[in-house]
Amino acid sequence: MNWRLVAIPVTLIPIFIIAIQFDIKLEDVLAIGFFPFVGAVLAMMIKLGLQGIKFAYITRKYLGNFDSFWKLTGVRVGSEFIKFTTPMFVGAEFIVIYYLKKKGVELSKATWIAIMDIVTEVLAAGLLSIIAGIIALLNGAYIVGIIILVTSIVVTSLWTGMFFLSSKRTFQVPKVLVYFVKKLGKEKGTKIIDKTNSWMEDTCTMIRENIHTPESKKIFTISFLVSLASWSFYGISFMIIAMGTGYVINAFDSIMAVMGANAIGNLPITIGGSGLAEFGIVAYINNLNPFDFDLPKGVIAWDAVIGWRIATYYVPIVITWLLLVKLALSKISKPKTA
């Protein structure tokens, strides 16, 4: 985990570059105002809270009352720290699998719960981002629109495709990878491959047994709707920040701008999408084509973008880290069986 703590300051580099390039001072960011900033932080925390509630809902639907609803919620929110500190916002699913496994849940069932959680999350984000990409194209922002659409479609298709294909076939480690792992790891490598294949087989079987049941369809639908709501709060956070700078944007346009920026931030180039998300939201709102970031008067300013990034990334990263250490990574006791 130490390398992630080192990675956090690295994400500040694009912020400093933007500030220097466009002569943004600390007082410019502070001019946003206390209440708009706090409002944006609250909107982001509602977004994370809904993600946590959704995970707790899925878990307790499949496992019953084996753990506290609010602790499960906190674990899921804490797991977002991993997403904040990796390219393409991946990794949270491994934390929740680890937590459930340590609590005595069968690995394949823990994986199924994590997959249900992440697929509904990705599908909701992908849908909103695709709509944002289409709107960008219709408004003449062709480069921005194409980047958003390509990124959104690839990420969404990858997750949902693997999810539904797993219900029809059993995946195993690719033969090329098997060869290299066994060649390098010898007996230990063989054991790793065998365990991985066994886990993948059990997980595919679990998906196959659950995916078409009426109960799972209901859980999937409710989880998807909750994900749409959570991403919407993320989008509204920018509208709240913008109010502090005098820039007027409605809720729908704010959601589309943020989801477009989120899609661009998913490009596996920087940690936590740092720099990409900031440039993405400016490019989307101002229909920049190609990327000309010298903003004309009367449009959204960089101080609002930086303020939004601090409220929705740097503040939550501290909160999620605390929850991760306190709940997900603390000593876990398996529930006692009668």
C-alpha positions in Angstrom: 0.0 0.0 0.0 3.0 2.4 0.5 3.5 2.9 -3.2 -0.1 4.3 -3.4 0.8 6.9 -0.8 3.7 8.0 -3.0 1.4 8.0 -6.0 -0.9 10.6 -4.5 1.6 13.5 -4.7 2.3 12.4 -8.3 -1.4 13.2 -9.2 -0.8 16.8 -8.1 1.7 17.4 -11.0 -1.0 18.1 -13.6 -2.7 20.5 -11.2 0.5 22.5 -10.8 1.2 22.5 -14.5 -2.3 23.8 -15.2 -2.0 26.4 -12.5 1.4 27.6 -13.8 0.3 27.5 -17.5 -2.8 29.5 -17.0 -1.6 31.7 -14.1 -4.0 30.4 -11.5 -3.3 31.5 -8.0 -4.5 30.0 -4.7 -6.9 32.9 -4.1 -8.5 32.2 -7.5 -9.5 28.7 -6.3 -10.5 29.9 -2.8 -12.8 32.5 -4.5 -15.1 29.6 -5.3 -16.4 30.0 -1.8 -16.8 27.7 1.2 -20.4 26.6 0.6 -20.1 25.6 -3.1 -16.9 23.7 -2.2 -18.5 21.9 0.7 -21.6 21.2 -1.4 -19.5 19.6 -4.1 -17.7 17.4 -1.5 -21.1 16.4 -0.1 -22.4 15.5 -3.6 -19.3 13.3 -4.1 -19.7 11.7 -0.7 -23.4 10.9 -1.6 -22.1 9.3 -4.8 -19.6 7.1 -2.8 -22.2 6.4 -0.2 -24.7 5.1 -2.8 -22.0 2.8 -4.2 -21.4 1.5 -0.7 -25.2 1.0 -0.1 -25.5 -0.8 -3.4 -22.7 -3.2 -2.4 -24.2 -3.9 1.0 -27.6 -4.5 -0.7 -26.1 -7.0 -3.1 -24.1 -8.8 -0.4 -26.9 -9.2 2.0 -29.3 -10.3 -0.7 -26.9 -13.3 -1.4 -25.4 -13.9 2.0 -28.2 -12.8 4.4 -27.4 -10.8 7.6 -23.8 -12.1 7.9 -22.3 -8.7 8.5 -23.4 -5.1 9.4 -25.1 -3.3 6.5 -23.2 -0.1 7.4 -19.8 -1.8 7.7 -20.3 -3.3 4.3 -21.1 0.1 3.0 -17.9 1.6 4.6 -15.8 -1.2 3.2 -17.0 -0.5 -0.3 -16.5 3.2 0.1 -13.0 2.6 1.4 -12.2 0.3 -1.6 -12.5 3.4 -3.8 -9.1 4.5 -2.6 -7.6 1.8 -4.8 -9.5 3.1 -7.8 -8.4 6.6 -7.1 -4.7 5.5 -7.2 -4.6 3.3 -10.2 -5.0 3.9 -14.0 -8.4 3.3 -15.4 -10.0 3.4 -11.9 -9.7 -0.4 -11.3 -8.9 -2.4 -8.2 -11.8 -1.8 -5.8 -13.2 -5.2 -6.6 -10.1 -6.9 -5.2 -10.6 -5.3 -1.9 -14.2 -6.3 -1.5 -13.3 -9.9 -2.6 -10.5 -9.9 0.0 -12.8 -8.7 2.7 -15.6 -11.2 2.0 -13.1 -14.0 1.7 -11.6 -13.1 5.1 -15.1 -13.1 6.6 -15.5 -16.7 5.5 -17.3 -16.3 2.2 -16.5 -18.8 -0.5 -14.1 -17.2 -3.0 -16.4 -17.9 -6.1 -19.4 -16.3 -4.3 -17.3 -13.3 -3.1 -16.2 -12.9 -6.7 -19.8 -13.1 -8.0 -20.9 -10.4 -5.6 -18.0 -8.1 -6.6 -18.7 -8.7 -10.3 -22.4 -7.9 -9.9 -21.3 -4.7 -8.1 -18.7 -3.5 -10.7 -20.6 -4.5 -13.8 -23.7 -2.4 -12.8 -21.3 0.4 -12.0 -19.5 0.2 -15.3 -22.7 -0.2 -17.3 -24.3 2.9 -15.7 -21.2 5.0 -16.2 -20.8 3.7 -19.7 -24.4 4.5 -20.7 -24.1 8.1 -19.4 -20.7 8.6 -21.0 -21.9 7.3 -24.4 -24.8 9.8 -24.3 -22.2 12.5 -23.4 -20.1 11.4 -26.4 -23.0 11.5 -28.8 -24.0 15.0 -27.6 -20.4 16.2 -28.1 -20.4 14.9 -31.7 -23.8 16.6 -32.3 -22.2 19.9 -31.1 -19.2 19.6 -33.4 -16.7 18.5 -30.8 -15.6 15.6 -33.0 -12.2 14.7 -31.4 -13.6 15.0 -27.9 -16.7 13.0 -28.8 -14.8 10.2 -30.5 -12.4 9.8 -27.6 -15.3 9.6 -25.1 -17.2 7.1 -27.3 -14.3 4.9 -28.0 -13.2 4.8 -24.4 -16.7 4.3 -23.0 -17.6 1.6 -25.5 -14.4 -0.4 -25.0 -14.5 -0.4 -21.2 -18.3 -1.0 -21.0 -18.1 -3.8 -23.6 -15.2 -5.5 -22.0 -16.8 -5.7 -18.6 -20.4 -6.5 -19.7 -19.1 -8.9 -22.4 -17.0 -10.9 -20.0 -19.9 -10.9 -17.5 -22.5 -12.4 -19.9 -20.1 -14.6 -21.7 -19.1 -16.2 -18.4 -22.6 -17.5 -18.1 -22.2 -19.5 -21.3 -18.6 -20.7 -21.2 -15.9 -21.4 -18.6 -12.8 -19.2 -19.0 -9.3 -20.4 -18.2 -5.9 -18.8 -18.2 -4.8 -18.2 -21.8 -2.3 -20.9 -23.0 0.4 -18.3 -23.8 0.3 -17.0 -20.3 0.2 -20.5 -18.9 3.4 -21.3 -20.8 5.4 -18.3 -19.5 4.2 -18.7 -15.9 5.1 -22.4 -15.8 8.4 -21.7 -17.5 9.4 -19.0 -15.0 7.7 -20.3 -11.9 8.2 -24.0 -12.5 6.3 -26.0 -9.7 5.1 -22.8 -8.0 4.0 -21.4 -11.3 2.0 -24.6 -12.0 0.3 -24.3 -8.6 -0.6 -20.7 -9.3 -2.1 -21.6 -12.7 -4.1 -24.5 -11.2 -5.5 -22.4 -8.5 -6.4 -19.6 -10.9 -8.1 -21.9 -13.3 -10.0 -23.5 -10.4 -11.1 -20.1 -9.2 -12.2 -19.0 -12.7 -14.1 -22.3 -13.2 -15.9 -21.9 -9.9 -16.7 -18.2 -10.6 -18.1 -19.0 -14.1 -20.2 -21.8 -12.5 -21.5 -19.4 -9.9 -22.4 -16.8 -12.6 -24.1 -19.5 -14.6 -26.2 -20.6 -11.7 -27.3 -17.1 -10.6 -27.4 -14.8 -13.6 -30.8 -15.9 -15.0 -32.7 -16.3 -11.8 -35.6 -13.8 -11.1 -33.9 -12.7 -7.9 -30.6 -11.9 -9.6 -32.4 -10.0 -12.4 -34.2 -7.9 -9.7 -30.9 -7.3 -7.9 -29.1 -6.4 -11.1 -31.9 -3.9 -12.1 -32.0 -2.2 -8.7 -28.2 -2.0 -8.5 -28.0 -0.5 -12.0 -30.6 2.2 -11.1 -28.7 3.0 -7.9 -25.5 3.3 -10.0 -27.2 5.7 -12.3 -28.2 7.8 -9.3 -24.7 7.7 -7.8 -23.0 8.8 -11.1 -25.6 11.6 -11.4 -24.5 13.0 -8.0 -20.9 12.9 -9.2 -22.0 15.0 -12.2 -24.0 17.5 -10.2 -20.9 18.2 -8.1 -19.5 20.3 -10.9 -22.6 22.3 -11.2 -22.3 23.2 -7.5 -18.7 24.2 -7.9 -19.4 26.2 -11.0 -22.0 28.3 -9.1 -19.2 29.6 -6.9 -17.4 31.1 -10.0 -20.6 32.6 -11.5 -20.6 30.1 -14.4 -24.2 28.8 -14.9 -24.6 25.2 -16.0 -27.7 23.1 -15.6 -27.8 19.7 -13.9 -28.0 17.6 -17.1 -25.2 19.5 -18.9 -23.1 19.2 -15.7 -23.6 15.4 -15.6 -22.8 15.0 -19.2 -19.6 17.1 -18.9 -18.4 15.2 -15.9 -19.2 11.8 -17.4 -17.4 12.8 -20.6 -14.4 13.8 -18.5 -14.7 10.5 -16.5 -14.5 8.6 -19.8 -11.4 10.5 -20.9 -9.9 9.9 -17.4 -10.4 6.2 -17.9 -7.6 6.2 -20.5 -4.7 4.2 -18.9 -2.2 7.1 -19.0 -2.2 8.7 -15.6 -2.9 7.7 -12.0 -6.5 8.3 -11.1 -7.1 10.1 -14.4 -5.1 13.0 -13.1 -4.9 15.8 -15.7 -7.0 13.9 -18.2 -10.3 14.5 -16.2 -9.5 18.2 -15.9 -8.7 18.7 -19.6 -11.6 16.5 -20.5 -14.2 18.6 -18.7 -12.9 21.8 -20.2 -12.8 20.2 -23.7 -16.3 18.9 -23.4 -17.9 22.1 -22.1 -16.2 24.4 -24.6 -16.5 22.1 -27.6 -12.8 22.3 -28.1 -11.7 20.7 -31.3 -8.8 20.3 -31.5 -7.6 20.7 -27.8 -7.1 24.5 -27.5 -7.1 25.1 -23.8 -6.5 28.8 -23.9 -10.0 29.6 -22.7 -11.9 32.7 -24.0 -13.8 35.0 -21.7 -17.3 34.0 -20.7 -16.7 30.3 -20.4 -15.8 28.0 -17.6 -12.5 28.9 -16.0 -9.7 26.7 -14.8 -10.1 27.7 -11.2 -13.6 26.0 -11.2 -12.1 22.9 -12.7 -9.3 22.7 -10.2 -11.7 23.4 -7.3 -14.0 20.6 -8.6 -11.1 18.2 -8.8 -10.0 18.9 -5.3 -13.5 18.5 -4.0 -14.2 15.2 -5.9 -10.8 13.6 -5.8 -8.4 14.8 -3.2 -10.9 15.2 -0.3 -12.5 11.8 -1.0 -9.1 10.1 -1.3 -8.4 11.0 2.3 -11.8 9.7 3.5 -11.6 6.5 1.5 -8.1 5.8 2.8 -9.2 6.1 6.4 -12.2 3.7 5.7 -10.0 1.3 3.9 -7.5 1.0 6.7 -10.1 1.1 9.5 -12.6 -1.4 8.0 -11.3 -3.4 4.9 -7.7 -3.9 6.0 -8.2 -4.2 9.7 -8.1 -7.6 11.5 -11.2 -9.5 10.4 -12.8 -12.2 12.4 -14.9 -14.9 10.6 -18.4 -15.2 11.9 -18.9 -18.0 14.4 -20.9 -21.0 13.3 -23.2 -22.9 15.6 
